[in-house]
């Protein structure tokens, strides 16, 4: 009788362990799909945006400056703020483009 109680306790322990592993896998899966994956998608979209910049595009910098692209170089962009006012910034400082 003593042996059967120990066998039942051991079986219940492994079943609890399986549920715990499944729970952790579920938590990691939820974390990946709600935190990591959207961030990777956002980084990919930003990289694509910076790669497709061309002269004449209306952009907004991370500092909130609205301007038109005057020239595009490998790592920098020259923006035309107003007639004759030009500003050179890193490509990474471009936040988004404006349609229009």
N, C-alpha and C positions, 0 to 999 in steps of 0.2 A: 504494500500500500504506500509506503514511504517513497518507493521508486517511481510510482505512477504520478505522485504529486510533483516530484522533481522534473519529470519528463514534461508535464503540462506547463510548469513554470518556464522551462527552457523554450518550449514552443511559443509560448506567449511573448517571451522576451525577443525572439527573432522577428516575430510579426510586428511588434512595436518598433523594432529597429528599421524594418522595411518601410513602415509608415513615416518614420522620421526622415529617412533618406528621400522618399518621394516628396515630402513636404519641403525639404531643402532644395531639391531640384526644381520644384514649382516656384519657390521664392526667387531663385536665381533666374529662371525663365521669365518671370514677371519683371524683374529688375532689368534684364536685357531688353525686353520688348518695350518697356516704358521709359527707360533712361538712356541706355547705350545706343540702341539702334536709331532713335530720332536724332541724337547728337551727331552720329556718323553721317546721316542723310543731310543734315544741315551743313556740315563741313564740306561734303561733296558738292552741294548746290552752291556754296560760297566760292569754292575753288573754280567751278564752272563759270560762275558770274565773272570772276576776275580774269579768267582766260578769254572771255568773249568781249571784253571792253574794246570799244573803237572810238575814233574821233567823232565828236558830235553828240555822243550819248549824254543825257542828263543824269547826274548821279547825286547821291547824298553821302557824305563822309560819316565816319563814326562820331565825329564832333558835331554833326548836324549842319554842315555847310552844304548848301545847294549850289551846284556848278555844272558847267558843260566841259566835257573832256576836250582839251586842246591837242595834246599829243600823248601817245602811249609808248612807253619803253619797256624794257625787260622787267624791272622791279619798281619803276616809278611811273607816275601819271602826272601830267601837267594839266591843271584845271584853269579854266577861264571863269573868274567870278563875275566880272563886270567888264565893260569895254576897256581893254588894255590891262586889266588886273589879272595876273597869272599867279598860280600857287602850285608848287611841286610837292606831291605827297607820295608815300609808299602805296603800292597797289592794295596792300592789306588794310589801308585806311578807308577804302571804299566799302560802304555798308550795303547800298542797294542802288538800283537804277530806277529812274522815274519814266514812266511811259509818257510820251508826248513830245 
